[in-house]
């Protein structure tokens, strides 16, 4: 047994002691108190459901050799994550359920995604049939009700329910051979919800209570525990239940009361049971034992991965979502388990996520496209992304898209007005250009990738903004020189250069763009927004120096902002500044000489 020792010196403050006691001539040994604590008490499992709690169903027992074969194939059985928990429930009439739920709020089950009220199957009754039963339920009424439910009520004068009557007519029409009414049975019968394959497999041999895709509540015992209630409520109490006493509900009590008897329950539950037997010796409330089964669909993604991955490996919990595609960026330690991780991500994010991909290598090409590996789901990388109220068609195999920059793009758009004319040098498929076209007067969008330009034009038409956007397909430096040498230069007020890896190197294209024009004209110098990366200790200073070198300008008034941390020690920044007049009218002939 592991032990821990804590040393605690004398608790008297030294400042309050006189010097003789602080430094005596004959010092006495210092007394030290030793306290021992057992570390096993710190390893208790906390409240709530956990894969480390509960029991596995007996049908899921596997041989160790079979488990090793499944792990070697990087596959796992979803049924191995099924857990059964023993609970105690209070079975009450349906009409008293909500009132008792508020009274026993602190003593009911409080697990996430699990309702503490469960229905009892085959226990409800049509409200139109309640007047037939009256205040007291007789055995004859039950027989009559059962005959009406099962369609055997015409002989004793009772009227069939409307659903059973239509079903009876449909069967008679089909039996008599009316050809024109061969679809009458399908039309007259109420629609039935189709069960999933997983639900059908789980429901085989399990008639449960409150069943759903994630959990199943089963009553283990219904008439046991009579002696416990007799000792609690008196010897004259008759704890037997009738065959049917009306619709009931199950109030699932907290897991702390699972193994307790009726005498050991809290006073609030005892008071409810005693109030029920105040006027009659026959109780309408009943304590029953239940089994709560939690299936694979109940557990969260991180809980499943924590149980599957070896100890010491960080559980991947974040990924980028691009339409129906989940884009992972796995570490080297995760690569042996990439297929397993992808399956869990796909299962836990359906139906929104249909494809899981992983980036194989860093981006090195001029088009900024990523090399992706499909790990799970369908192999289609063409998707539709909704951002800022716009819809964009994207093919991740041939164009670049980053959903994590949606907040930064929105911040940039908030600074535009209806009088602005925007020039997007590296537009891609148009997340900034198309969104800005709905705000500003005019947009000029450019990209080097011809496939991205094709998607850009398609997205312009798809969002009905093709009249406000003019698309170009050329190099960024050539585009800047061409657009500012034309008659459109005076109207441009905003320039966006969102190519963090190389955008700063294209700033030299702005030198001397107005040299051919007289200085006495009215010029509107554009606001330039340029993005870049920096690994320096002071990223703002480093990026500012790179901007000054690219512009060949000693002093540039720049507004710097950190966008996000791309990697440990690597920041993405955005620098916004008005194009200096000295740069716009710079003499480029001296530099050429």
Backbone torsions as a table, in degrees:
resi	resn	phi	psi	omega
1	UNK	NA	126.4	-178.4
2	UNK	-72.6	138.9	-179.2
3	UNK	-126.0	153.4	175.0
4	UNK	-126.1	138.6	-179.9
5	UNK	-113.5	132.2	178.0
6	UNK	-120.5	129.2	179.5
7	UNK	-96.7	128.5	178.3
8	UNK	-129.3	113.9	179.4
9	UNK	-72.6	-179.8	-179.1
10	UNK	-60.1	138.5	-171.7
11	UNK	-86.4	0.7	-179.0
12	UNK	-79.2	128.5	179.5
13	UNK	-62.6	138.3	-179.0
14	UNK	-70.8	-26.3	-175.6
15	UNK	-68.3	-31.1	-177.0
16	UNK	-80.8	-6.6	-177.2
17	UNK	-90.8	145.6	176.1
18	UNK	-71.4	163.7	-178.0
19	UNK	-62.0	-30.2	-179.2
20	UNK	-65.5	-34.4	179.6
21	UNK	-81.6	-26.1	179.4
22	UNK	-72.0	-41.8	-177.5
23	UNK	-127.9	75.4	179.7
24	UNK	-73.7	161.1	179.0
25	UNK	-72.2	-42.9	178.0
26	UNK	-110.3	87.3	-175.6
27	UNK	-66.2	141.3	176.7
28	UNK	-96.6	152.8	179.8
29	UNK	-64.1	141.4	-179.5
30	UNK	-75.0	129.5	179.3
31	UNK	-81.9	134.0	-179.5
32	UNK	-124.0	129.4	178.7
33	UNK	-95.7	132.8	179.2
34	UNK	-107.9	130.3	178.7
35	UNK	-122.9	130.5	-178.7
36	UNK	-111.8	133.2	178.6
37	UNK	-125.8	142.7	177.0
38	UNK	-87.5	124.6	-178.6
39	UNK	-76.0	-10.9	-179.5
40	UNK	-69.0	-25.1	179.3
41	UNK	-70.5	-19.2	-177.9
42	UNK	-87.5	-5.7	-177.7
43	UNK	-100.6	18.2	-179.9
44	UNK	-71.6	145.4	178.1
45	UNK	-80.5	134.3	-174.5
46	UNK	-75.7	176.9	-179.2
47	UNK	-66.4	148.1	176.1
48	UNK	108.1	171.1	-178.9
49	UNK	-71.8	146.9	179.3
50	UNK	-156.7	150.4	176.0
51	UNK	-68.9	-16.5	177.7
52	UNK	-86.4	-6.1	179.2
53	UNK	-111.2	175.9	179.6
54	UNK	72.5	-175.2	-179.3
55	UNK	-128.6	155.5	175.9
56	UNK	-87.4	146.1	174.9
57	UNK	-60.5	147.5	-176.5
58	UNK	-65.3	-25.2	-178.7
59	UNK	-73.4	-7.6	-176.4
60	UNK	-99.8	10.6	179.6
61	UNK	-67.9	130.2	-177.6
62	UNK	-125.8	158.5	174.3
63	UNK	-77.8	148.8	177.5
64	UNK	-58.8	-34.9	179.4
65	UNK	-65.8	-38.5	178.9
66	UNK	-66.7	-38.5	178.1
67	UNK	-64.5	-38.9	179.3
68	UNK	-67.0	-36.6	178.0
69	UNK	-64.6	-38.8	179.4
70	UNK	-67.5	-40.7	179.7
71	UNK	-68.8	-33.2	179.4
72	UNK	-67.8	-30.9	178.1
73	UNK	-86.4	6.6	179.2
74	UNK	57.5	34.0	175.2
75	UNK	-124.1	161.0	179.2
76	UNK	-145.0	158.2	-179.9
77	UNK	-92.9	125.7	-179.0
78	UNK	-66.0	-29.7	-179.7
79	UNK	-68.4	-18.1	178.1
80	UNK	-69.6	-12.4	178.1
81	UNK	-98.4	10.2	175.2
82	UNK	-78.1	131.0	179.7
83	UNK	-128.1	140.7	-179.6
84	UNK	-114.0	130.1	-179.0
85	UNK	-121.0	133.9	177.6
86	UNK	-86.1	128.4	-178.5
87	UNK	-134.6	165.1	172.8
88	UNK	-113.9	136.7	-178.5
89	UNK	-128.5	154.9	176.5
90	UNK	-108.4	114.4	-178.9
91	UNK	-89.4	117.7	-172.7
92	UNK	-130.3	159.0	173.5
93	UNK	-60.9	148.8	-176.0
94	UNK	-63.4	-32.2	-178.0
95	UNK	-70.3	-22.9	179.8
96	UNK	-100.1	5.6	-171.4
97	UNK	-66.2	-51.7	-173.0
98	UNK	-70.5	-33.5	176.6
99	UNK	-65.6	-42.0	178.7
100	UNK	-71.4	-31.0	179.0
101	UNK	-62.3	-40.2	178.9
102	UNK	-71.6	-32.0	179.4
103	UNK	-72.7	-36.2	-176.1
104	UNK	-103.4	27.7	-173.7
105	UNK	-56.8	-42.3	-176.5
106	UNK	-77.3	-8.8	-177.4
107	UNK	-112.0	4.5	179.1
108	UNK	-94.6	165.7	-178.4
109	UNK	-65.0	132.3	-176.9
110	UNK	-127.4	62.6	178.4
111	UNK	-103.3	146.4	-179.9
112	UNK	-65.7	138.8	176.0
113	UNK	64.7	15.8	177.2
114	UNK	-123.1	122.1	177.0
115	UNK	-77.6	139.7	179.5
116	UNK	-86.7	5.9	174.8
117	UNK	-121.5	124.7	-178.2
118	UNK	-120.6	144.5	176.7
119	UNK	-83.4	154.8	175.3
120	UNK	-106.4	117.0	-177.7
121	UNK	-65.5	151.0	179.8
122	UNK	58.0	26.5	-177.9
123	UNK	-117.9	-10.7	-179.5
124	UNK	-88.6	163.1	-179.2
125	UNK	-138.8	148.9	178.4
126	UNK	-63.9	130.2	-179.5
127	UNK	-57.3	-28.1	179.5
128	UNK	-69.0	-17.3	-179.5
129	UNK	-93.7	-8.2	-178.8
130	UNK	-62.9	-40.6	177.1
131	UNK	-59.5	-26.2	178.8
132	UNK	-64.9	-33.3	-176.4
133	UNK	-78.8	-35.8	-178.2
134	UNK	77.0	-168.6	-178.0
135	UNK	-76.1	-33.7	178.0
136	UNK	-112.8	137.3	-177.0
137	UNK	-96.9	118.4	177.6
138	UNK	-99.9	160.5	-178.9
139	UNK	-67.4	-33.7	179.0
140	UNK	-65.1	-39.5	178.0
141	UNK	-63.2	-37.9	179.1
142	UNK	-65.1	-40.3	178.7
143	UNK	-63.9	-41.8	178.9
144	UNK	-64.9	-40.1	179.7
145	UNK	-65.2	-43.1	179.8
146	UNK	-64.3	-36.1	178.2
147	UNK	-66.1	-36.2	179.1
148	UNK	-70.8	-37.2	-179.0
149	UNK	-66.8	-40.0	-176.0
150	UNK	-91.7	9.0	174.4
151	UNK	76.9	27.8	179.9
152	UNK	-119.4	37.5	-171.4
153	UNK	-102.8	-5.2	-175.8
154	UNK	-73.8	-28.5	-176.8
155	UNK	-68.3	-35.0	-177.6
156	UNK	-99.4	13.9	174.1
157	UNK	92.4	-8.4	178.9
158	UNK	-74.8	150.5	-177.5
159	UNK	-93.9	138.4	177.4
160	UNK	-69.5	153.2	173.7
161	UNK	-68.7	157.8	-177.4
162	UNK	-57.8	-38.4	-178.8
163	UNK	-66.8	-44.9	179.5
164	UNK	-68.0	-32.3	178.7
165	UNK	-66.6	-42.8	177.7
166	UNK	-65.8	-38.8	178.8
167	UNK	-65.2	-38.2	178.1
168	UNK	-65.2	-42.1	178.5
169	UNK	-63.3	-40.7	-179.5
170	UNK	-62.1	-41.8	179.3
171	UNK	-66.1	-39.2	179.4
172	UNK	-66.5	-41.7	179.9
173	UNK	-63.4	-43.2	-179.9
174	UNK	-66.6	-37.5	-178.7
175	UNK	-69.2	-32.7	-178.7
176	UNK	-84.0	-8.6	172.7
177	UNK	84.3	31.3	175.6
178	UNK	-74.7	107.5	-174.3
179	UNK	-68.0	-36.2	-176.3
180	UNK	-68.6	-17.0	-175.5
181	UNK	-113.9	30.5	-178.4
182	UNK	-71.3	-21.1	176.3
183	UNK	-96.5	7.3	-177.1
184	UNK	-66.0	-37.4	-179.7
185	UNK	-62.9	-41.2	-180.0
186	UNK	-68.2	-35.7	-177.9
187	UNK	-76.4	-39.0	-172.9
188	UNK	-77.4	-29.5	-178.1
189	UNK	-76.2	145.1	177.8
190	UNK	-67.0	150.8	-178.5
191	UNK	-69.4	137.9	178.4
192	UNK	-108.9	136.9	179.5
193	UNK	-73.9	133.9	179.2
194	UNK	-76.4	132.8	178.7
195	UNK	-84.7	145.2	174.3
196	UNK	-72.4	161.3	-180.0
197	UNK	-64.0	-37.9	-179.9
198	UNK	-65.8	-39.6	-179.8
199	UNK	-65.7	-38.5	179.7
200	UNK	-65.6	-39.0	179.4
201	UNK	-66.1	-38.6	-178.7
202	UNK	-73.3	-31.1	-175.2
203	UNK	-79.2	-10.1	-180.0
204	UNK	-68.4	115.0	178.5
205	UNK	80.0	2.9	179.7
206	UNK	-122.6	105.1	173.7
207	UNK	-100.8	94.0	-171.6
208	UNK	-103.8	-171.7	-178.7
209	UNK	-125.9	134.2	179.1
210	UNK	62.5	40.4	-175.1
211	UNK	-76.3	140.4	175.1
212	UNK	-145.9	-173.0	-178.8
213	UNK	-72.1	-22.2	-174.7
214	UNK	-109.1	-21.8	-174.0
215	UNK	-147.6	159.3	178.9
216	UNK	-145.4	128.2	178.9
217	UNK	-109.9	125.9	-179.8
218	UNK	-124.1	137.1	175.6
219	UNK	-83.8	122.3	-178.0
220	UNK	-85.8	-46.3	-179.0
221	UNK	-138.0	138.7	-177.7
222	UNK	-115.9	-28.4	-174.5
223	UNK	-118.0	3.9	176.8
224	UNK	-82.7	168.8	179.5
225	UNK	83.1	15.6	-179.9
226	UNK	-65.6	-38.5	-179.8
227	UNK	-66.0	-35.5	178.8
228	UNK	-62.7	-44.1	-179.0
229	UNK	-70.8	-31.2	176.3
230	UNK	-64.1	-41.9	178.6
231	UNK	-68.0	-25.7	-178.9
232	UNK	-85.6	-39.1	-171.8
233	UNK	-109.0	-5.0	177.9
234	UNK	118.2	158.8	-177.8
235	UNK	-72.2	-23.8	-178.6
236	UNK	-79.3	-2.8	-178.8
237	UNK	-73.1	133.3	176.3
238	UNK	-106.6	106.9	-172.7
239	UNK	-89.5	4.8	-179.6
240	UNK	-76.4	144.5	178.8
241	UNK	-97.5	150.6	174.4
242	UNK	-77.1	174.5	179.5
243	UNK	-64.3	-40.3	176.0
244	UNK	-154.7	130.0	-177.5
245	UNK	-129.0	27.8	178.8
246	UNK	103.5	169.6	-179.8
247	UNK	-64.6	136.3	-179.2
248	UNK	-129.2	166.7	176.3
249	UNK	-133.4	159.7	177.2
250	UNK	-108.4	122.6	172.5
251	UNK	-97.0	107.0	-177.4
252	UNK	-74.9	119.0	179.5
253	UNK	-79.8	164.9	-176.8
254	UNK	-62.2	154.4	-176.9
255	UNK	-64.9	-18.0	178.9
256	UNK	-68.4	-22.4	-176.7
257	UNK	-101.1	17.6	-174.5
258	UNK	-66.2	-43.5	-174.6
259	UNK	-103.3	14.6	-177.4
260	UNK	-92.9	152.5	173.9
261	UNK	-85.7	175.7	-177.3
262	UNK	-64.0	-34.0	179.7
263	UNK	-70.2	-22.0	-177.3
264	UNK	-93.6	1.8	179.8
265	UNK	-76.1	160.8	179.0
266	UNK	-62.0	161.4	-177.5
267	UNK	-64.1	-31.5	-178.9
268	UNK	-63.4	-38.9	179.2
269	UNK	-73.4	-36.4	177.5
270	UNK	-63.8	-39.5	179.3
271	UNK	-63.5	-40.2	178.6
272	UNK	-63.0	-42.0	179.7
273	UNK	-68.3	-37.3	179.5
274	UNK	-71.4	-37.0	177.1
275	UNK	-63.6	-32.7	-179.1
276	UNK	-68.2	-31.9	-179.4
277	UNK	-99.0	17.5	-178.8
278	UNK	-69.4	-39.3	-177.1
279	UNK	-101.9	-22.3	-177.8
280	UNK	-136.8	148.6	178.4
281	UNK	-80.4	-9.6	179.1
282	UNK	-101.7	116.2	-173.3
283	UNK	-84.4	142.4	172.2
284	UNK	-94.7	-9.6	175.4
285	UNK	-98.8	150.1	-176.9
286	UNK	-150.2	136.0	173.9
287	UNK	-88.9	125.2	-179.3
288	UNK	-129.5	153.9	175.7
289	UNK	-92.9	134.7	-177.3
290	UNK	-128.0	160.0	172.2
291	UNK	-121.3	121.4	177.5
292	UNK	-100.5	115.8	-179.3
293	UNK	-104.5	123.3	177.7
294	UNK	-106.4	124.6	-175.6
295	UNK	-93.2	-178.7	-178.2
296	UNK	-60.5	-35.4	-178.4
297	UNK	-68.0	-17.4	-178.8
298	UNK	-74.4	-39.3	-170.6
299	UNK	-74.1	145.8	179.8
300	UNK	-75.8	166.5	-175.7
301	UNK	-63.6	-43.3	-177.8
302	UNK	-68.0	-30.7	178.0
303	UNK	-69.2	-39.8	178.4
304	UNK	-67.0	-45.7	-178.3
305	UNK	-66.7	-35.3	178.3
306	UNK	-63.8	-34.5	178.8
307	UNK	-78.4	-27.0	-176.5
308	UNK	-87.7	-41.7	-175.3
309	UNK	-76.5	152.0	176.8
310	UNK	-63.4	156.5	179.9
311	UNK	-67.4	142.6	179.8
312	UNK	97.8	-14.4	178.6
313	UNK	-90.5	131.5	179.1
314	UNK	-68.1	130.8	-178.7
315	UNK	-78.1	120.3	177.1
316	UNK	-69.9	124.5	-175.6
317	UNK	-122.9	-13.0	-176.6
318	UNK	-117.7	142.7	175.5
319	UNK	-153.2	159.1	180.0
320	UNK	-91.2	136.1	-180.0
321	UNK	-107.0	122.2	177.0
322	UNK	-123.2	95.8	-176.1
323	UNK	64.0	-121.4	179.1
324	UNK	-94.8	11.2	-175.4
325	UNK	-108.5	131.8	172.0
326	UNK	-99.9	118.3	-175.4
327	UNK	-101.5	108.6	178.8
328	UNK	-92.2	155.1	173.9
329	UNK	-133.0	75.5	-171.4
330	UNK	-75.6	148.7	174.4
331	UNK	-81.0	173.8	-179.3
332	UNK	-65.3	-33.7	-179.4
333	UNK	-70.3	-19.4	-179.9
334	UNK	-89.8	-15.8	-173.0
335	UNK	-61.3	-37.3	176.9
336	UNK	-63.5	-19.5	-177.4
337	UNK	-115.8	23.9	-173.4
338	UNK	-65.0	-40.4	179.6
339	UNK	-67.2	-37.5	178.8
340	UNK	-67.3	-43.7	178.7
341	UNK	-63.7	-40.7	-179.2
342	UNK	-64.8	-38.0	179.7
343	UNK	-64.8	-41.7	179.6
344	UNK	-66.7	-42.1	177.9
345	UNK	-61.7	-40.4	179.9
346	UNK	-68.1	-42.4	-178.5
347	UNK	-66.5	-38.4	-173.5
348	UNK	-86.4	-3.0	-179.2
349	UNK	-127.8	17.9	174.1
350	UNK	-75.3	150.5	-1.2
351	UNK	-90.6	3.2	-178.0
352	UNK	-64.1	-43.7	179.9
353	UNK	-97.0	126.1	178.6
354	UNK	-120.8	-12.0	-179.9
355	UNK	-140.1	137.9	176.8
356	UNK	-121.3	124.8	-178.9
357	UNK	-126.6	160.6	177.3
358	UNK	-132.4	138.3	178.6
359	UNK	-76.5	123.9	-176.0
360	UNK	-80.4	-46.4	-173.0
361	UNK	-137.9	164.6	177.5
362	UNK	-70.0	164.2	-178.0
363	UNK	-81.9	121.7	-179.4
364	UNK	-124.3	-19.2	-173.9
365	UNK	-83.8	169.2	-177.7
366	UNK	-72.8	-24.3	-178.2
367	UNK	-85.1	-3.3	178.7
368	UNK	60.4	31.5	176.9
369	UNK	-89.3	150.6	-175.6
370	UNK	-106.0	145.6	173.6
371	UNK	-88.2	111.5	-173.7
372	UNK	-114.2	147.4	176.7
373	UNK	-118.7	123.6	178.9
374	UNK	-78.4	122.0	-177.0
375	UNK	-102.3	-31.6	-177.3
376	UNK	-155.2	156.1	178.2
377	UNK	85.1	-165.4	179.2
378	UNK	-75.0	162.7	-173.0
379	UNK	-98.6	16.8	178.7
380	UNK	-86.6	122.4	177.8
381	UNK	-102.4	9.1	175.1
382	UNK	-92.4	123.1	-175.1
383	UNK	-143.5	174.2	178.5
384	UNK	-121.3	128.0	-178.6
385	UNK	-113.5	136.4	176.5
386	UNK	-107.4	123.0	-179.3
387	UNK	-149.0	130.7	179.8
388	UNK	56.0	33.5	179.9
389	UNK	78.8	4.1	179.1
390	UNK	-109.8	154.4	178.4
391	UNK	-114.5	130.6	-176.4
392	UNK	-124.4	129.5	172.1
393	UNK	-86.5	129.9	-173.7
394	UNK	-135.6	140.1	170.7
395	UNK	-120.5	103.8	-174.7
396	UNK	-65.0	-18.2	179.4
397	UNK	-76.1	-22.2	-173.4
398	UNK	-125.3	-14.6	-178.8
399	UNK	-130.4	170.5	-178.6
400	UNK	-106.0	138.7	174.6
401	UNK	-151.1	138.8	178.5
402	UNK	-136.0	108.3	-178.9
403	UNK	-73.3	-18.9	-178.4
404	UNK	-73.0	-11.4	177.8
405	UNK	-94.9	11.9	-178.5
406	UNK	-63.5	-39.3	179.0
407	UNK	-66.9	-40.4	178.5
408	UNK	-66.8	-39.0	177.4
409	UNK	-64.2	-38.5	178.2
410	UNK	-66.3	-39.5	177.3
411	UNK	-62.2	-40.1	179.3
412	UNK	-66.6	-39.9	179.9
413	UNK	-67.6	-30.3	179.8
414	UNK	-65.2	-20.0	178.8
415	UNK	-88.5	-3.1	179.6
416	UNK	-90.4	152.3	177.0
417	UNK	-124.9	174.2	-177.5
418	UNK	-72.1	-12.1	179.3
419	UNK	-90.8	-9.6	-174.6
420	UNK	-77.3	153.2	169.7
421	UNK	-122.5	119.2	-170.2
422	UNK	-103.3	139.2	176.1
423	UNK	-120.9	107.5	-179.0
424	UNK	-99.1	107.2	-173.6
425	UNK	-74.3	-40.0	-179.3
426	UNK	-122.5	78.6	-168.4
427	UNK	-83.1	-25.8	-174.8
428	UNK	66.3	-133.7	178.1
429	UNK	-86.1	1.5	172.1
430	UNK	100.5	31.9	178.4
431	UNK	-65.2	-34.2	177.9
432	UNK	-89.9	-44.0	-175.0
433	UNK	-62.6	-46.7	-176.9
434	UNK	-71.8	-39.9	177.9
435	UNK	-66.5	-36.1	178.5
436	UNK	-71.6	-28.8	-178.6
437	UNK	-62.9	-23.7	178.3
438	UNK	-79.7	-11.0	-177.4
439	UNK	-109.5	-48.2	-169.4
440	UNK	-90.8	-179.4	-177.4
441	UNK	-79.0	-41.1	-173.5
442	UNK	-155.0	150.1	179.8
443	UNK	-135.2	134.4	172.4
444	UNK	-114.9	114.2	-174.8
445	UNK	-114.2	138.7	-177.9
446	UNK	-139.6	149.3	172.6
447	UNK	-158.1	149.2	-178.6
448	UNK	-79.4	-29.9	-177.1
449	UNK	-75.8	116.7	-178.9
450	UNK	-65.1	-30.9	178.3
451	UNK	-70.6	-37.9	176.2
452	UNK	-64.5	-37.7	177.3
453	UNK	-65.0	-37.0	178.2
454	UNK	-64.0	-43.7	177.1
455	UNK	-68.7	-31.8	177.4
456	UNK	-63.2	-46.0	178.4
457	UNK	-64.9	-39.0	179.1
458	UNK	-65.3	-40.5	179.6
459	UNK	-69.3	-31.1	176.4
460	UNK	-63.7	-44.0	178.7
461	UNK	-69.6	-38.9	-177.9
462	UNK	-63.4	-35.4	178.6
463	UNK	-95.2	6.8	175.9
464	UNK	59.4	43.0	178.9
465	UNK	-127.7	22.3	-176.2
466	UNK	-69.0	-20.3	-179.3
467	UNK	-79.6	-17.1	-178.0
468	UNK	-103.8	-1.7	-176.7
469	UNK	-124.7	132.2	172.7
470	UNK	-113.8	127.4	-170.4
471	UNK	-104.9	138.9	177.2
472	UNK	-127.3	153.1	177.6
473	UNK	-132.0	89.8	-179.5
474	UNK	-158.5	175.4	178.0
475	UNK	-65.2	147.9	-176.5
476	UNK	-60.8	-41.5	-179.2
477	UNK	-67.4	-41.9	177.1
478	UNK	-65.0	-37.3	179.8
479	UNK	-64.5	-43.0	179.4
480	UNK	-62.8	-45.7	179.9
481	UNK	-65.7	-37.1	-178.3
482	UNK	-72.5	-41.2	-175.5
483	UNK	-73.1	-32.5	-178.6
484	UNK	-88.8	-10.3	173.6
485	UNK	-90.3	-6.0	179.1
486	UNK	-93.0	-178.6	179.5
487	UNK	-75.4	-5.1	178.8
488	UNK	-83.3	-7.0	-173.4
489	UNK	-64.1	-37.7	-175.8
490	UNK	-68.2	-24.3	-176.3
491	UNK	-88.9	-16.3	-175.8
492	UNK	-73.8	125.8	-179.1
493	UNK	-115.9	-21.6	-178.0
494	UNK	-133.8	133.3	176.9
495	UNK	-124.6	125.2	-179.6
496	UNK	-112.5	126.9	179.2
497	UNK	-127.3	81.6	-176.3
498	UNK	-98.3	73.2	171.9
499	UNK	-138.2	80.3	-167.0
500	UNK	-57.3	-29.4	-175.5
501	UNK	-74.2	-32.8	-172.8
502	UNK	-134.4	2.0	-171.3
503	UNK	-61.6	-37.3	-177.4
504	UNK	-63.6	-28.5	-179.0
505	UNK	-72.0	-16.7	-179.8
506	UNK	-89.2	-1.4	-178.2
507	UNK	-69.9	-21.1	178.8
508	UNK	-65.9	-14.5	177.9
509	UNK	-70.1	-16.5	-179.7
510	UNK	-84.6	-10.0	-179.6
511	UNK	-72.2	123.0	176.0
512	UNK	74.9	24.4	-178.9
513	UNK	-72.7	-18.2	179.9
514	UNK	-113.1	19.1	-176.7
515	UNK	-68.4	-27.5	-178.2
516	UNK	-83.6	5.1	-176.5
517	UNK	-119.7	148.7	179.2
518	UNK	-68.7	144.8	-177.1
519	UNK	-75.6	-16.4	-177.9
520	UNK	-79.0	-4.8	177.1
521	UNK	-76.6	160.2	177.9
522	UNK	-83.5	116.8	-179.3
523	UNK	-114.2	143.5	171.9
524	UNK	-110.6	102.9	-178.0
525	UNK	-75.4	129.1	-173.2
526	UNK	-73.6	154.8	170.5
527	UNK	-87.0	124.5	-176.2
528	UNK	-106.0	130.0	176.2
529	UNK	-115.2	108.6	-176.8
530	UNK	-118.9	139.2	-177.6
531	UNK	-111.2	151.7	-179.8
532	UNK	-163.7	167.1	177.4
533	UNK	-106.5	154.6	175.2
534	UNK	-152.8	133.4	176.1
535	UNK	-107.0	6.9	-176.6
536	UNK	-72.4	164.5	178.1
537	UNK	-67.3	-34.9	174.0
538	UNK	-114.5	88.6	-172.9
539	UNK	-64.8	-34.0	-179.4
540	UNK	-63.8	-46.9	-179.7
541	UNK	-64.5	-41.2	-179.7
542	UNK	-62.9	-45.4	-179.0
543	UNK	-69.3	-35.5	177.8
544	UNK	-64.2	-39.4	178.3
545	UNK	-65.0	-38.5	178.0
546	UNK	-65.7	-35.7	177.5
547	UNK	-66.7	-42.4	179.9
548	UNK	-64.3	-39.1	179.5
549	UNK	-67.6	-40.3	-179.2
550	UNK	-67.5	-36.7	-179.8
551	UNK	-85.6	-10.3	-175.9
552	UNK	55.0	43.7	-177.4
553	UNK	-125.3	137.3	-177.3
554	UNK	-73.4	-42.9	-174.6
555	UNK	-129.0	124.4	177.6
556	UNK	-134.6	123.1	179.1
557	UNK	-81.6	105.5	-172.3
558	UNK	-117.9	136.8	171.4
559	UNK	-99.8	111.9	-174.0
560	UNK	-101.3	143.7	179.3
561	UNK	-146.3	135.2	174.9
562	UNK	-83.1	125.3	-177.8
563	UNK	-86.8	-58.7	179.4
564	UNK	-164.8	161.6	177.6
565	UNK	-89.0	106.7	-175.9
566	UNK	-72.5	-43.3	-179.5
567	UNK	-148.8	166.8	178.2
568	UNK	-56.3	116.7	179.8
569	UNK	82.6	6.5	-178.6
570	UNK	-124.2	115.5	-177.5
571	UNK	-106.5	146.1	169.3
572	UNK	-101.6	127.4	-175.1
573	UNK	-122.7	158.2	174.9
574	UNK	-126.6	123.6	179.0
575	UNK	-111.6	125.5	179.5
576	UNK	-118.4	128.9	-179.9
577	UNK	-156.7	154.1	174.9
578	UNK	-83.1	134.4	-179.6
579	UNK	-57.6	118.6	-179.2
580	UNK	-63.1	145.6	179.9
581	UNK	-64.8	-35.7	179.9
582	UNK	-64.9	-30.0	178.0
583	UNK	-76.9	-41.0	-178.7
584	UNK	-65.8	-34.1	-179.3
585	UNK	-105.9	22.7	-179.1
586	UNK	-68.6	149.4	179.2
587	UNK	-89.7	107.2	-177.5
588	UNK	-83.6	-9.4	-178.6
589	UNK	-68.7	-34.3	179.9
590	UNK	-65.4	-38.5	179.3
591	UNK	-67.9	-34.2	179.2
592	UNK	-68.6	-34.9	179.2
593	UNK	-71.7	NA	NA
